Amino acid sequence: MQAVILAAGMGTRLGSLTAENTKCMVRVNGVTLIERLLRQLEGQGLSKIVIVTGYMGAKLRSFVGTLGIGTVVEFVDNPVYDKTNNIYSLYLARKYLLMEDTLLFESDTILEDGVIEALRSDPRDTLALVDKYESWMDGTVVKISEDDEIKDVIPGKEFDYSDTAQYYKTVNVYKFGRRFSEKYYVPFLEAYIHAVGNSVYYENVLRILTMLDNTGIHAKRLNGERWYEIDDIQDLEIASITFADPEEQVRMFQESYGGYWSFPKLLDSCYLVTPYYPPRKLVEEMKASFTDLLTQYPSGIERNCLLAAKNFGIGKGLVAVGNGAAELIKSLAEYIGPGVKCGFIRPTFEEYPNRLRKEDAVVMQASWPDFSYTADDIMKFFGENPVKALFLINPDNPSGNYISRADVLRLADWAEGLGIRLVVDESFADFADEPGSSIISDELLEGHPHLVVVKSISKSHGVPGVRLGVLASSDVALISYIKKDVSIWNINSFGQFYLQIAGKYRKDYAQALAKYREERRRFIGKLGEVPYLRVLPTQANYVMCELEGVSSFSLTRDLLVKYRVFIKDLTPKIADGRQYIRLAVRDTQDNDRLISFLKEFAK
């Protein structure tokens, strides 16, 4: 068996990275793609490796010569690489396909080591490596039968997003048996070149062959193994994270702050979700207006504030709407300004203290074992340590500590009497076992001019992609400042449309929350079966756990690298000598998957 690597392309979408080098000379975590692939192939007992070069071909050949590869390496030159596509590169190497069985690679694909061995040792003669289609994938997709026969190759113009459940993406790695190449592929390749031209893809020939009977083309399905195709700088970044060493991979994930849907087969148990909302009908309603929302401008902030006020049943002048709560927190902090003593209860959501000066912070430390506190605890501490602004996250993040609505109102009365600006972030309050816990109402806001309520609609309603948050207060100067501080078009059309239709789905939202609370109770019970976890009480959509005899970083690393699950490592944040993590509460299937991995880690 031999290998053929197609490496003639220019890789123009990688910009300056390929200005002086061919695409396969791009480095992923310090190692070029071509060196990584050659090292992987060297251990496969191949007779030779054939590389088809083109752009910067001499430079590539020279580099390969420095690697000391033990397997024989031969080169084929494509002199018209800039006028042809990969079908012509393979055409130039066709004589090799007739000599023996061949592993075929494109040089811009990065793979786990074991994938090549599994493909080479598979007893089936001719295989296309495939993976279940996901949204991040681009390129050739196929449909396959239960016995792995490739039934159809779907060209781009026939790609149907409503049919993606049946699609598999080709990984651009193949095994061609010599007999298959001799009888089918090479004759059809030559005929296709002469009939259609050389500016298409070699997969077009495979599509024709799938229409014939008994050609012997089968799919080899991946089952969670890592791979990535690198076409542009975003692909390069994702590949660099995916194939980083374990410690570096954790760090890079932690610094991504979301966007985890773009990583292959990752279960995000770090960022917080609402698993049973929005309902399918709401999503379909947004889909039906997708073209208008994508191609037309949203309204300015005044109309969007009106929509937010309608949703929460309060006066328009009492609310400012933000591009996520984060935008409003930033603006609020700037309004408060430096030199104002601000009270925080730690551990907490750090976005608020991070937006204000450290020297202005007065910190009440919630204590081990559960980091719990009450309204009376707060009033006692800040009665003895005066502040002008006090920030309460309720339920708190990451502890999940919750203060009842009645006690929050007692706290608001106390703060009002002392002239303290009380900022209550109730982004997670809807998940508490106290339906109707929100304190956003005309009566409460107007009766407490020093009260400010912040709510992340993104978090509570499970729509973080549309970026929505609200800030409610009867402080006219504050609301006016925020409206002027943020951009006039701070909400996009998708966010505006969501605000416009959300009211129709209040019943669905209430049902989703009830279902969620039930699943949270079940999940917490299952977590209690994991021997090294001490589960803290929570009223939020996340669970904080103390680890006993286990390193939080080791657990975070191994879950990510071995199982493709990302959790929140809290130990650096709390730093009290103990080990902590935070787990998002997802739906039953995802929660059970996480539980099984947590139990496997203990073995």
URWOHU-V554017 format. One record per residue. SS is DSSP state (2 for helix, 1 for strand, 0 for the rest). D_FIRST is the distance of its C-alpha to the first C-alpha in whole Angstrom. Layout:
ss->SS d_first->D_FIRST
ss->SS d_first->D_FIRST
//
This chain:
ss->0 d_first->0
ss->1 d_first->4
ss->1 d_first->7
ss->1 d_first->10
ss->1 d_first->14
ss->1 d_first->17
ss->1 d_first->20
ss->0 d_first->22
ss->0 d_first->25
ss->0 d_first->28
ss->0 d_first->29
ss->2 d_first->32
ss->2 d_first->33
ss->2 d_first->33
ss->2 d_first->36
ss->2 d_first->36
ss->2 d_first->33
ss->2 d_first->31
ss->0 d_first->34
ss->0 d_first->33
ss->0 d_first->29
ss->0 d_first->26
ss->2 d_first->26
ss->2 d_first->23
ss->2 d_first->25
ss->0 d_first->27
ss->1 d_first->28
ss->1 d_first->28
ss->0 d_first->30
ss->0 d_first->30
ss->1 d_first->26
ss->1 d_first->24
ss->2 d_first->22
ss->2 d_first->19
ss->2 d_first->20
ss->2 d_first->19
ss->2 d_first->16
ss->2 d_first->15
ss->2 d_first->16
ss->2 d_first->15
ss->2 d_first->11
ss->2 d_first->12
ss->0 d_first->12
ss->0 d_first->9
ss->0 d_first->8
ss->0 d_first->5
ss->0 d_first->6
ss->0 d_first->8
ss->1 d_first->9
ss->1 d_first->12
ss->1 d_first->15
ss->1 d_first->17
ss->1 d_first->21
ss->0 d_first->24
ss->0 d_first->27
ss->0 d_first->28
ss->2 d_first->25
ss->2 d_first->26
ss->2 d_first->27
ss->2 d_first->24
ss->2 d_first->22
ss->2 d_first->25
ss->2 d_first->24
ss->2 d_first->21
ss->2 d_first->22
ss->0 d_first->24
ss->0 d_first->22
ss->0 d_first->20
ss->0 d_first->17
ss->0 d_first->15
ss->0 d_first->12
ss->0 d_first->12
ss->1 d_first->13
ss->1 d_first->14
ss->1 d_first->17
ss->1 d_first->18
ss->1 d_first->22
ss->0 d_first->23
ss->0 d_first->27
ss->0 d_first->28
ss->0 d_first->27
ss->0 d_first->30
ss->0 d_first->31
ss->0 d_first->28
ss->0 d_first->25
ss->2 d_first->22
ss->2 d_first->21
ss->2 d_first->22
ss->2 d_first->20
ss->2 d_first->17
ss->2 d_first->19
ss->2 d_first->19
ss->0 d_first->15
ss->2 d_first->15
ss->2 d_first->14
ss->2 d_first->11
ss->2 d_first->10
ss->0 d_first->11
ss->0 d_first->9
ss->0 d_first->6
ss->0 d_first->5
ss->1 d_first->6
ss->1 d_first->7
ss->1 d_first->11
ss->1 d_first->14
ss->1 d_first->17
ss->0 d_first->19
ss->0 d_first->22
ss->1 d_first->20
ss->1 d_first->21
ss->1 d_first->19
ss->0 d_first->20
ss->2 d_first->18
ss->2 d_first->17
ss->2 d_first->16
ss->2 d_first->12
ss->2 d_first->12
ss->2 d_first->14
ss->2 d_first->12
ss->2 d_first->8
ss->2 d_first->11
ss->0 d_first->13
ss->0 d_first->13
ss->0 d_first->14
ss->0 d_first->12
ss->1 d_first->12
ss->1 d_first->14
ss->1 d_first->16
ss->1 d_first->17
ss->1 d_first->21
ss->1 d_first->24
ss->1 d_first->27
ss->0 d_first->29
ss->0 d_first->32
ss->0 d_first->34
ss->0 d_first->32
ss->0 d_first->29
ss->0 d_first->29
ss->0 d_first->27
ss->0 d_first->25
ss->1 d_first->26
ss->1 d_first->26
ss->1 d_first->28
ss->1 d_first->26
ss->0 d_first->27
ss->0 d_first->28
ss->0 d_first->25
ss->0 d_first->23
ss->1 d_first->23
ss->1 d_first->23
ss->1 d_first->27
ss->1 d_first->27
ss->1 d_first->26
ss->1 d_first->29
ss->0 d_first->30
ss->2 d_first->32
ss->2 d_first->35
ss->2 d_first->35
ss->0 d_first->34
ss->0 d_first->37
ss->2 d_first->38
ss->2 d_first->40
ss->2 d_first->37
ss->2 d_first->34
ss->2 d_first->34
ss->2 d_first->32
ss->0 d_first->30
ss->1 d_first->26
ss->1 d_first->25
ss->1 d_first->21
ss->1 d_first->20
ss->1 d_first->18
ss->1 d_first->15
ss->1 d_first->13
ss->1 d_first->10
ss->1 d_first->10
ss->0 d_first->9
ss->2 d_first->9
ss->2 d_first->13
ss->2 d_first->14
ss->2 d_first->13
ss->2 d_first->15
ss->2 d_first->18
ss->2 d_first->18
ss->2 d_first->17
ss->2 d_first->17
ss->2 d_first->21
ss->2 d_first->22
ss->2 d_first->21
ss->2 d_first->23
ss->2 d_first->26
ss->2 d_first->26
ss->2 d_first->26
ss->2 d_first->29
ss->2 d_first->31
ss->2 d_first->30
ss->0 d_first->29
ss->0 d_first->27
ss->0 d_first->29
ss->0 d_first->27
ss->0 d_first->24
ss->0 d_first->21
ss->2 d_first->21
ss->2 d_first->24
ss->2 d_first->22
ss->2 d_first->21
ss->2 d_first->24
ss->2 d_first->25
ss->2 d_first->23
ss->2 d_first->24
ss->0 d_first->27
ss->0 d_first->26
ss->0 d_first->26
ss->0 d_first->23
ss->0 d_first->20
ss->0 d_first->18
ss->1 d_first->18
ss->1 d_first->18
ss->1 d_first->19
ss->1 d_first->18
ss->1 d_first->21
ss->0 d_first->22
ss->0 d_first->25
ss->0 d_first->26
ss->0 d_first->23
ss->0 d_first->24
ss->1 d_first->23
ss->1 d_first->24
ss->1 d_first->24
ss->0 d_first->26
ss->0 d_first->28
ss->0 d_first->32
ss->2 d_first->34
ss->2 d_first->34
ss->2 d_first->31
ss->2 d_first->30
ss->2 d_first->33
ss->2 d_first->32
ss->2 d_first->28
ss->2 d_first->30
ss->2 d_first->32
ss->2 d_first->30
ss->0 d_first->27
ss->0 d_first->30
ss->0 d_first->31
ss->2 d_first->33
ss->2 d_first->37
ss->2 d_first->36
ss->2 d_first->35
ss->2 d_first->38
ss->2 d_first->40
ss->2 d_first->38
ss->2 d_first->39
ss->2 d_first->42
ss->0 d_first->43
ss->0 d_first->41
ss->0 d_first->45
ss->0 d_first->43
ss->0 d_first->41
ss->2 d_first->38
ss->2 d_first->37
ss->2 d_first->35
ss->0 d_first->33
ss->0 d_first->30
ss->0 d_first->32
ss->0 d_first->34
ss->1 d_first->37
ss->1 d_first->40
ss->0 d_first->43
ss->0 d_first->45
ss->0 d_first->46
ss->0 d_first->49
ss->0 d_first->49
ss->0 d_first->51
ss->0 d_first->49
ss->0 d_first->51
ss->0 d_first->52
ss->0 d_first->52
ss->0 d_first->53
ss->2 d_first->50
ss->2 d_first->53
ss->2 d_first->54
ss->2 d_first->50
ss->2 d_first->51
ss->2 d_first->54
ss->2 d_first->52
ss->2 d_first->50
ss->2 d_first->52
ss->0 d_first->54
ss->2 d_first->50
ss->2 d_first->51
ss->2 d_first->54
ss->2 d_first->54
ss->2 d_first->51
ss->2 d_first->53
ss->0 d_first->56
ss->0 d_first->58
ss->0 d_first->59
ss->0 d_first->63
ss->0 d_first->64
ss->2 d_first->65
ss->2 d_first->68
ss->2 d_first->67
ss->2 d_first->64
ss->2 d_first->67
ss->2 d_first->69
ss->2 d_first->66
ss->2 d_first->65
ss->2 d_first->69
ss->2 d_first->69
ss->2 d_first->66
ss->2 d_first->68
ss->0 d_first->71
ss->0 d_first->73
ss->0 d_first->75
ss->2 d_first->73
ss->2 d_first->74
ss->2 d_first->73
ss->1 d_first->69
ss->1 d_first->67
ss->1 d_first->63
ss->1 d_first->60
ss->0 d_first->56
ss->0 d_first->56
ss->2 d_first->58
ss->2 d_first->57
ss->2 d_first->58
ss->2 d_first->62
ss->2 d_first->61
ss->2 d_first->61
ss->2 d_first->64
ss->2 d_first->66
ss->2 d_first->65
ss->2 d_first->67
ss->2 d_first->70
ss->2 d_first->71
ss->0 d_first->70
ss->0 d_first->70
ss->0 d_first->73
ss->0 d_first->73
ss->0 d_first->73
ss->1 d_first->70
ss->1 d_first->70
ss->1 d_first->66
ss->1 d_first->65
ss->1 d_first->62
ss->0 d_first->59
ss->0 d_first->59
ss->0 d_first->57
ss->0 d_first->57
ss->2 d_first->57
ss->2 d_first->61
ss->2 d_first->62
ss->2 d_first->59
ss->0 d_first->61
ss->0 d_first->64
ss->0 d_first->65
ss->2 d_first->65
ss->2 d_first->68
ss->2 d_first->70
ss->1 d_first->68
ss->1 d_first->70
ss->1 d_first->67
ss->1 d_first->68
ss->1 d_first->66
ss->0 d_first->65
ss->0 d_first->64
ss->0 d_first->62
ss->0 d_first->61
ss->0 d_first->61
ss->0 d_first->62
ss->0 d_first->65
ss->0 d_first->68
ss->0 d_first->71
ss->2 d_first->73
ss->2 d_first->76
ss->2 d_first->73
ss->2 d_first->73
ss->2 d_first->76
ss->2 d_first->77
ss->2 d_first->75
ss->2 d_first->75
ss->2 d_first->79
ss->2 d_first->79
ss->0 d_first->77
ss->0 d_first->78
ss->0 d_first->75
ss->0 d_first->76
ss->1 d_first->72
ss->1 d_first->71
ss->1 d_first->67
ss->1 d_first->66
ss->1 d_first->63
ss->0 d_first->63
ss->0 d_first->61
ss->0 d_first->60
ss->0 d_first->57
ss->0 d_first->55
ss->0 d_first->57
ss->0 d_first->58
ss->0 d_first->62
ss->0 d_first->64
ss->0 d_first->68
ss->0 d_first->70
ss->2 d_first->71
ss->2 d_first->75
ss->2 d_first->74
ss->2 d_first->72
ss->2 d_first->75
ss->2 d_first->78
ss->2 d_first->75
ss->2 d_first->76
ss->2 d_first->80
ss->2 d_first->80
ss->2 d_first->78
ss->2 d_first->80
ss->2 d_first->83
ss->2 d_first->82
ss->0 d_first->81
ss->0 d_first->77
ss->1 d_first->74
ss->1 d_first->72
ss->1 d_first->69
ss->1 d_first->67
ss->1 d_first->63
ss->0 d_first->63
ss->0 d_first->59
ss->0 d_first->59
ss->2 d_first->62
ss->2 d_first->61
ss->2 d_first->59
ss->0 d_first->62
ss->0 d_first->63
ss->0 d_first->66
ss->0 d_first->66
ss->0 d_first->68
ss->0 d_first->68
ss->0 d_first->68
ss->0 d_first->71
ss->0 d_first->70
ss->0 d_first->73
ss->2 d_first->76
ss->2 d_first->79
ss->2 d_first->77
ss->2 d_first->76
ss->2 d_first->79
ss->2 d_first->81
ss->0 d_first->79
ss->0 d_first->78
ss->0 d_first->77
ss->1 d_first->74
ss->1 d_first->70
ss->1 d_first->68
ss->1 d_first->64
ss->1 d_first->62
ss->1 d_first->58
ss->2 d_first->57
ss->2 d_first->54
ss->2 d_first->54
ss->2 d_first->56
ss->0 d_first->55
ss->0 d_first->51
ss->0 d_first->51
ss->2 d_first->50
ss->2 d_first->48
ss->2 d_first->51
ss->0 d_first->53
ss->0 d_first->56
ss->1 d_first->59
ss->1 d_first->63
ss->1 d_first->66
ss->1 d_first->69
ss->1 d_first->72
ss->0 d_first->76
ss->0 d_first->76
ss->2 d_first->77
ss->2 d_first->76
ss->2 d_first->73
ss->2 d_first->71
ss->2 d_first->73
ss->2 d_first->71
ss->2 d_first->68
ss->2 d_first->68
ss->2 d_first->69
ss->2 d_first->66
ss->0 d_first->63
ss->0 d_first->62
ss->0 d_first->64
ss->0 d_first->60
ss->0 d_first->59
ss->0 d_first->58
ss->0 d_first->55
ss->2 d_first->56
ss->2 d_first->53
ss->2 d_first->56
ss->2 d_first->59
ss->2 d_first->58
ss->2 d_first->57
ss->2 d_first->60
ss->2 d_first->62
ss->2 d_first->60
ss->2 d_first->60
ss->2 d_first->64
ss->2 d_first->63
ss->2 d_first->60
ss->2 d_first->63
ss->2 d_first->63
ss->2 d_first->59
ss->2 d_first->59
ss->2 d_first->61
ss->2 d_first->59
ss->2 d_first->56
ss->2 d_first->58
ss->2 d_first->59
ss->2 d_first->56
ss->2 d_first->54
ss->2 d_first->57
ss->2 d_first->56
ss->2 d_first->53
ss->2 d_first->54
ss->2 d_first->56
ss->2 d_first->53
ss->2 d_first->50
ss->2 d_first->53
ss->2 d_first->53
ss->2 d_first->50
ss->2 d_first->49
ss->0 d_first->52
ss->0 d_first->50
ss->0 d_first->48
ss->0 d_first->49
ss->0 d_first->49
ss->1 d_first->50
ss->1 d_first->54
ss->1 d_first->54
ss->0 d_first->57
ss->0 d_first->59
ss->0 d_first->58
ss->0 d_first->60
ss->0 d_first->57
ss->0 d_first->53
ss->1 d_first->52
ss->1 d_first->52
ss->1 d_first->53
ss->1 d_first->52
ss->1 d_first->53
ss->1 d_first->50
ss->0 d_first->51
ss->0 d_first->49
ss->0 d_first->46
ss->0 d_first->45
ss->2 d_first->45
ss->2 d_first->43
ss->2 d_first->40
ss->2 d_first->41
ss->2 d_first->40
ss->2 d_first->37
ss->2 d_first->36
ss->2 d_first->36
ss->2 d_first->35
ss->2 d_first->32
ss->2 d_first->31
ss->2 d_first->33
ss->0 d_first->33
ss->1 d_first->37
ss->1 d_first->39
ss->0 d_first->43
ss->1 d_first->46
ss->1 d_first->46
ss->0 d_first->50
ss->2 d_first->51
ss->2 d_first->51
ss->2 d_first->53
ss->2 d_first->56
ss->0 d_first->55
ss->0 d_first->58
ss->0 d_first->56
ss->0 d_first->54
ss->1 d_first->51
ss->1 d_first->51
ss->1 d_first->48
ss->1 d_first->49
ss->1 d_first->47
ss->1 d_first->48
ss->0 d_first->49
ss->0 d_first->47
ss->0 d_first->47
ss->2 d_first->46
ss->2 d_first->42
ss->2 d_first->42
ss->2 d_first->44
ss->2 d_first->43
ss->2 d_first->39
ss->2 d_first->41
ss->2 d_first->43
ss->2 d_first->40
ss->2 d_first->38
ss->2 d_first->41
ss->2 d_first->42
ss->2 d_first->38
ss->2 d_first->39
ss->2 d_first->42
ss->0 d_first->40
//
